[in-house]
């Protein structure tokens, strides 16, 4: 379905920061010197969105390049 509201992300920076802080307070994200990462291991159904499981995930060339020094799970990390 198309969105009912379309807005510029830059008009809502404060909202984005508040949401990230809420996600972090819930233990679903962690801050590093590189970035804030969403810890997908804390969200049991995360892989369902991509038809993947943690057991099936292998670290390939792309994941190796993306793997940051501070990531908890290099194969499954999302910058928030």
C-alpha positions in Angstrom: 0.0 0.0 0.0 1.3 3.5 -0.7 2.1 5.6 2.4 -0.6 8.0 3.7 2.0 10.5 4.8 5.1 11.5 2.8 7.6 13.7 4.5 11.3 14.7 4.3 13.5 12.8 6.8 15.4 15.9 7.5 12.2 17.5 8.8 12.1 14.9 11.6 15.7 14.5 12.9 14.6 15.0 16.5 11.9 12.2 16.0 14.6 9.9 14.6 17.0 10.5 17.5 14.2 9.9 20.0 13.3 6.6 18.3 16.9 5.5 18.2 17.2 6.3 21.9 14.0 4.3 22.6 15.4 1.3 20.7 18.7 1.5 22.6 16.9 1.8 25.9 15.0 -1.4 25.1 18.3 -3.2 24.5 17.7 -3.6 20.8 20.6 -1.4 19.6 24.0 -0.5 20.8 26.3 2.5 20.3 29.9 2.1 19.1 32.5 4.6 17.9 31.5 3.7 14.3 27.7 3.9 14.5 24.6 2.8 16.4 23.8 -0.8 15.4 20.4 -2.6 15.7 21.2 -5.9 17.3 19.1 -8.2 15.2 19.8 -11.2 17.5 17.4 -9.5 20.0 14.5 -9.6 17.5 13.6 -13.2 17.0 11.7 -12.8 13.8 14.1 -10.5 12.0 15.2 -13.1 9.5 11.6 -13.7 8.4 11.6 -10.4 6.6 14.3 -11.6 4.3 13.6 -15.3 4.4 16.8 -16.0 6.2 17.8 -17.5 9.5 20.8 -16.9 11.7 21.9 -20.5 11.2 21.9 -20.2 7.4 23.7 -16.9 7.4 27.3 -17.1 6.2 29.8 -14.3 6.2 30.7 -13.7 2.5 32.7 -11.1 0.7 30.1 -8.3 1.1 29.6 -9.0 4.8 33.3 -9.1 5.4 33.7 -5.6 3.9 30.8 -4.3 5.9 31.9 -5.9 9.2 32.8 -3.2 11.6 35.3 -3.7 14.3 32.6 -3.2 16.9 29.7 -5.3 15.5 28.4 -8.0 17.8 27.1 -10.1 14.8 28.9 -9.1 11.6 26.6 -11.1 9.3 23.4 -9.5 10.7 23.9 -5.9 11.7 22.0 -2.9 10.7 23.1 0.6 11.1 20.3 2.6 12.8 
